[in-house]
Amino acid sequence: HKLNCSLEGREKLRALLAEGHGLILLTAHVGSWQLGMASLSRLDAPVSLLIHREEGDVDRHFFEHGNQAAPYRIIDPAGYLGGTLEMLQVLKAAEVLCIMGDRVMGGDGSNVSEDFLGGAISVPFSPYKLASATAAPIAVIFPYKSGHDSYALHVARVIRVPENLGRCPSAFLPFAQQYVQALEEFVQEHPFQFFNFF
């Protein structure tokens, strides 16, 4: 059995990486995001993934089942300062940082509310805060099943956050809104590949 994975927009992502500020990949609980992340090895840059791991064998990844080397480094948001220092180091080294844009962690003070499919959802604003602090561009990416034996990782949008916006959550609302709009468009196009994480 074989599954072909493609990285749509690879040259766009490489160009963003070449700017030298690192690259934030913002994804969501759509498709098989673990499988989509395997395509990131084609960027020829180290990749770190912010992941909250469940206890035991609940969320083992494809490479762990096959005793393979991990294609990315895992940053634990339960670690010191929520992994912020590690994430900043990744971006300062001009590497790739992948974050789930729909996973809310911490208290309400770390999230903003946005309209989504006729309702309101909370999304974290930390990806936009990191982008503002480091000048890293954000690429919104979504994995999806593109055929009976194929998977693709699609670059839905590039978000540019101005530098030094500070800490006020309201400053990051327009950028969170861009992400949520991209997610809404994807879900409308691929309704059966969306995990309603909310």
C-alpha positions as CSV (number, residue, x, y, z in Angstrom):
1,H,0.0,0.0,0.0
2,K,1.3,3.4,-0.9
3,L,0.2,7.0,-0.5
4,N,1.7,9.8,-2.5
5,C,2.1,13.1,-0.6
6,S,2.7,16.4,-2.4
7,L,3.6,19.9,-1.0
8,E,1.7,22.5,-3.1
9,G,3.4,25.8,-2.9
10,R,6.8,24.5,-2.0
11,E,8.6,27.3,-3.9
12,K,6.5,29.9,-2.1
13,L,7.4,28.4,1.3
14,R,11.1,28.2,0.3
15,A,11.0,31.9,-0.7
16,L,9.5,32.9,2.6
17,L,12.1,30.9,4.4
18,A,14.9,32.6,2.4
19,E,13.9,35.9,3.9
20,G,15.9,34.8,6.9
21,H,13.4,35.4,9.7
22,G,12.2,31.8,10.1
23,L,8.7,30.7,9.0
24,I,5.6,30.0,11.0
25,L,3.3,27.4,9.5
26,L,-0.1,27.7,10.9
27,T,-2.4,24.7,10.4
28,A,-5.6,23.2,11.9
29,H,-7.2,19.9,12.8
30,V,-8.1,19.2,9.2
31,G,-7.2,16.2,7.1
32,S,-4.5,14.0,8.5
33,W,-2.2,16.8,9.6
34,Q,0.4,14.3,10.8
35,L,0.7,12.9,7.3
36,G,0.7,16.4,5.9
37,M,3.6,17.4,8.1
38,A,5.7,14.5,6.6
39,S,5.8,16.6,3.4
40,L,7.7,19.4,5.2
41,S,11.0,17.5,4.8
42,R,10.9,18.8,1.2
43,L,11.6,22.3,2.5
44,D,15.2,21.3,3.4
45,A,15.1,23.1,6.7
46,P,14.7,21.9,10.3
47,V,11.0,21.8,11.4
48,S,9.7,22.1,14.9
49,L,6.2,21.4,15.8
50,L,4.3,22.7,18.9
51,I,2.4,19.6,20.1
52,H,0.6,18.8,23.3
53,R,1.1,15.0,23.7
54,E,-1.5,12.8,25.3
55,E,-0.4,10.1,27.8
56,G,0.3,6.7,26.4
57,D,-0.2,5.5,22.9
58,V,-3.2,7.8,22.1
59,D,-1.5,10.1,19.6
60,R,1.6,8.3,18.4
61,H,2.7,9.6,15.0
62,F,3.3,7.6,11.8
63,F,7.0,7.6,12.2
64,E,6.8,6.3,15.7
65,H,4.7,3.3,14.6
66,G,7.4,2.4,12.0
67,N,10.4,3.1,14.4
68,Q,11.6,5.8,12.0
69,A,13.5,9.0,12.9
70,A,11.1,12.0,13.5
71,P,10.9,14.3,10.6
72,Y,10.4,17.2,13.0
73,R,11.3,18.2,16.5
74,I,8.5,18.4,19.1
75,I,8.1,21.4,21.4
76,D,5.9,20.8,24.4
77,P,3.6,23.7,25.2
78,A,3.4,22.3,28.8
79,G,7.1,23.1,29.2
80,Y,8.7,26.2,30.6
81,L,6.9,29.4,29.5
82,G,4.7,27.3,27.2
83,G,7.7,26.6,24.9
84,T,8.0,30.2,24.0
85,L,11.8,30.4,24.4
86,E,12.2,27.3,22.2
87,M,9.8,28.7,19.5
88,L,11.8,32.0,19.5
89,Q,15.0,30.1,19.1
90,V,13.6,28.2,16.1
91,L,12.6,31.4,14.4
92,K,15.9,33.2,15.3
93,A,17.7,30.3,13.6
94,A,15.6,30.9,10.4
95,E,13.9,27.5,10.8
96,V,10.3,26.3,10.4
97,L,7.9,26.4,13.3
98,C,4.5,24.7,13.0
99,I,1.6,25.6,15.2
100,M,-2.1,24.5,15.4
101,G,-4.0,27.7,14.9
102,D,-7.2,26.2,16.3
103,R,-5.8,24.7,19.5
104,V,-6.6,26.9,22.5
105,M,-4.4,26.4,25.5
106,G,-4.0,28.4,28.7
107,G,-6.6,30.9,30.0
108,D,-8.9,33.2,28.1
109,G,-6.1,35.9,28.2
110,S,-4.2,34.0,25.5
111,N,-7.1,33.8,23.0
112,V,-9.2,36.0,20.8
113,S,-12.8,35.4,19.6
114,E,-13.5,35.2,15.9
115,D,-16.6,34.5,13.7
116,F,-16.5,31.0,12.2
117,L,-19.3,29.4,10.1
118,G,-21.9,31.5,11.7
119,G,-20.7,31.1,15.3
120,A,-17.9,32.4,17.5
121,I,-14.7,30.5,18.3
122,S,-11.6,31.2,20.3
123,V,-8.2,31.0,18.7
124,P,-4.8,31.6,20.2
125,F,-3.1,34.9,19.2
126,S,0.4,33.6,20.1
127,P,1.4,32.8,16.5
128,Y,0.8,36.4,15.5
129,K,2.6,37.7,18.6
130,L,5.6,35.5,17.7
131,A,5.5,36.8,14.1
132,S,5.5,40.4,15.3
133,A,8.4,39.8,17.7
134,T,10.6,38.0,15.0
135,A,9.4,39.4,11.6
136,A,8.7,35.8,10.6
137,P,6.0,35.4,7.9
138,I,3.1,33.1,8.6
139,A,2.0,30.6,6.0
140,V,-1.4,29.0,6.6
141,I,-1.3,25.4,5.4
142,F,-3.9,22.7,5.3
143,P,-3.4,19.0,4.5
144,Y,-6.2,17.2,2.6
145,K,-6.8,13.9,0.8
146,S,-6.5,14.8,-2.8
147,G,-7.3,11.4,-4.3
148,H,-7.8,7.8,-3.4
149,D,-4.0,7.3,-3.0
150,S,-2.8,10.8,-2.6
151,Y,-2.4,13.5,0.0
152,A,-1.5,17.2,-0.4
153,L,-0.4,20.0,1.8
154,H,-1.9,23.3,0.5
155,V,-0.7,26.8,1.2
156,A,-4.0,28.7,1.8
157,R,-2.7,32.1,2.7
158,V,0.4,34.1,3.7
159,I,-0.1,36.5,6.7
160,R,2.3,39.3,7.4
161,V,2.2,40.7,10.9
162,P,3.9,44.1,11.5
163,E,6.8,44.1,13.9
164,N,6.5,45.3,17.5
165,L,2.7,45.2,17.9
166,G,3.1,44.7,21.7
167,R,1.1,42.4,23.9
168,C,-2.5,43.6,23.6
169,P,-4.7,40.8,22.2
170,S,-6.8,43.3,20.1
171,A,-3.7,44.2,18.1
172,F,-3.7,40.7,16.7
173,L,-7.4,40.4,15.9
174,P,-7.0,41.2,12.1
175,F,-4.4,38.5,11.7
176,A,-6.4,35.9,13.6
177,Q,-9.3,36.8,11.4
178,Q,-7.3,36.1,8.2
179,Y,-6.5,32.7,9.6
180,V,-10.1,31.9,10.5
181,Q,-11.3,33.1,7.1
182,A,-8.8,30.7,5.4
183,L,-10.0,27.9,7.6
184,E,-13.6,28.6,6.8
185,E,-12.9,28.6,3.1
186,F,-11.0,25.3,3.4
187,V,-13.8,23.7,5.4
188,Q,-16.5,24.8,2.9
189,E,-14.4,23.2,0.1
190,H,-13.5,20.1,2.1
191,P,-16.3,19.6,4.7
192,F,-15.5,15.9,5.4
193,Q,-11.9,16.6,6.2
194,F,-12.6,18.9,9.1
195,F,-12.3,17.8,12.7
196,N,-14.6,20.1,14.7
197,F,-12.0,20.6,17.4
198,F,-14.2,23.3,19.1
